[in-house]
Amino acid sequence: MQKTKIYGVIACVVAFLALMMLPKCAEDVKNEEIVINQVPFTGELEYWTTPGFKFQKGGRTSNYYKTNQIWFNEIEKEKKNNGNIILRPTGDNPALPITYNDKGKGYVLGSVRIELPTDQKFLYRIQTHYGSMDRLINDLIKPTLGKVILACGPLMTSLESVSEKRTDLIAYATDQLNYGVYKTMVKEEETTDQLTNEIKIIRIASLITDSVSPNGYKRQEESPFAYYGLKVSQLSISDMEYEQATIDQINKQREADMSIVTAKSKALEAAQLRIQAEEEGKRDAEKAKWKQEEIKAVEVTKAQQAYEVAQLQAKEAAEKAKKIIEEGKAEAEANRLKVQAGLTPQEKAEWDYKTTVGVAEALSKSNVRWVPEIMMGNAGGGNSMDAVGLKMMLDIANQMKK
């Protein structure tokens, strides 16, 4: 009877232990999980990276997700009586702070997808140093992400982060998460404060190139992500928030930039108008030149025509004169022959008179100027002109008689 009770107690204990151990007998590994099992007594680690039913052997398991979406998008905005907005990161996924090289401050909101390795070497490091998914995220991934975002700030101004270098911020952060924080060279530059118009010194960080370093940039340290085999597959920035002072500074910078753009635009417009005026002046001058050439050509043509007409008229007058002389000679010859044939002195005198009168009439009808229009001499020039004309007429008449 006593033994029966003892056996009953033992059976109950065994059953209780069996019930307690049942969940640790096997593990159904899901497709999106990585399970690490630590076997009792030996402490050996088993890495289950493929889905299926696995014999647990009563060991302790740690579950990890193959990919994890890490968010940093929680921020609280408080509006003060003066209208200024106060930003305050809150919650389990607070926005990440950033400080730019012009001392502007703000917060980056977004998310990043992290892929875990399946290599046992990396899984051993993760399990040894962190032991769970929550500790891996809170003690490694989020602090490293915040450090990298902060390291991107000195590479740009607050205004650049709003516009042209916003996509660069994603590239800088992804590269540093995968390969380590950049080693930078800092130089000081003078600039004008857009709010106070005072000269201030800003420190600008630039990357140091190195052909043997990942992606050609020198690193301060190896990336923790690389050491543990983590990979960044997608970094997304959904929004950028800025402190009120930084917003005022950005607005002033934009106004200054717009003033510069406007001034340049006006200068270019003035230069274009000047060039246009010069071209129009050249075109008008060329038109005027060709207009004068056209007038010149017309006048030259007219002069040439007048010259040719004058030549033709002169030839025509010469031919008419020759004709008159020939006709006069013919008539004189006829009269001479008549005289030779036995004309009386009276008939001869009549024929001479008629010949002289005929020559005079012919000469008066001719367009040829036989006598000069101007005769230089003593007073009474008209009588001299008449005498000269009469003499020339008589000479012609006498030539016809021969």
RAHUDA-V656946 format. One record per pair of residues at least 6 apart in sequence whose ideal C-beta (glycine too) atoms are under 7 Angstrom apart, sorted by sequence separation. I is the first residue (numbers start at 1). GAP is how many residues later the second one is. If there is no record, write none. Layout:
i->(I;I)
gap->(GAP;GAP)
This chain:
i->(29;48;79;80;89;99;117;130;176;210;213;375;38;39;192;193;209;210;225;363;377;27;77;78;98;161;209;210;242;343;36;37;98;130;156;190;191;208;339;375;27;77;78;97;98;126;130;207;208;375;36;37;96;190;191;75;76;95;96;156;339;35;75;95;188;189;338;375;75;76;95;371;34;74;75;188;189;74;335;74;152;155;186;187;371;39;40;89;371;29;37;40;74;186;31;39;73;74;75;87;152;335;30;38;72;74;152;184;185;371;29;37;38;71;72;73;184;370;29;72;184;185;332;37;72;149;184;331;28;29;36;148;151;182;183;35;36;26;27;114;331;26;35;148;26;27;148;26;33;34;151;154;328;363;25;33;151;328;24;33;34;75;145;25;32;33;112;144;148;360;24;27;32;75;147;328;359;24;179;182;183;73;179;183;21;72;73;182;183;359;72;73;181;182;324;359;72;180;181;71;175;179;180;181;70;108;180;356;359;69;70;180;324;355;180;69;70;179;178;321;355;67;68;177;180;320;67;178;179;321;67;177;178;66;96;66;96;155;317;98;99;154;317;64;98;101;106;96;97;100;101;104;178;195;98;99;104;178;195;98;101;102;177;194;100;101;102;100;195;100;174;194;194;100;174;173;194;62;170;336;70;170;65;169;328;332;49;62;64;68;331;332;62;63;70;329;70;328;47;72;70;47;162;45;161;144;144;34;45;34;140;158;36;140;158;162;34;36;158;159;158;159;102;101;101;126;101;125;101;122;122;119;117;116;115;114;115;114;115;112;113;113;112;112;111;110;110;110;108;109;109;108;109;106;107;106;106;106;104;105;106;105;104;104;95;87;87;85;84;73;75)
gap->(6;6;6;6;6;6;6;6;6;6;6;6;7;7;7;7;7;7;7;7;7;8;8;8;8;8;8;8;8;8;9;9;9;9;9;9;9;9;9;9;10;10;10;10;10;10;10;10;10;10;11;11;11;11;11;12;12;12;12;12;12;13;13;13;13;13;13;13;14;14;14;14;15;15;15;15;15;16;16;17;17;17;17;17;17;18;18;18;18;19;19;19;19;19;20;20;20;20;20;20;20;20;21;21;21;21;21;21;21;21;22;22;22;22;22;22;22;22;23;23;23;23;23;24;24;24;24;24;25;25;25;25;25;25;25;26;26;27;27;27;27;28;28;28;29;29;29;30;30;30;30;30;30;30;31;31;31;31;32;32;32;32;32;33;33;33;33;33;33;33;34;34;34;34;34;34;34;35;35;35;35;36;36;36;37;37;37;37;37;37;38;38;38;38;38;38;39;39;39;40;40;40;40;40;41;41;41;41;41;42;42;42;42;42;43;44;44;44;45;45;45;46;46;46;46;46;47;47;47;47;48;48;48;49;49;50;50;50;50;51;51;51;51;52;52;52;52;53;53;53;53;53;53;53;54;54;54;54;54;55;55;55;55;55;56;56;56;57;57;58;58;58;59;61;61;62;62;65;65;65;67;67;68;68;68;68;69;69;69;69;69;69;70;70;71;71;72;72;73;73;75;76;78;79;79;80;81;82;82;84;84;84;87;88;88;88;89;91;91;91;92;94;100;101;102;102;103;103;104;106;107;110;112;114;115;116;116;118;118;120;120;121;122;123;125;126;127;128;129;129;130;132;132;134;134;135;136;137;138;138;140;141;142;145;146;154;156;159;160;165;166)
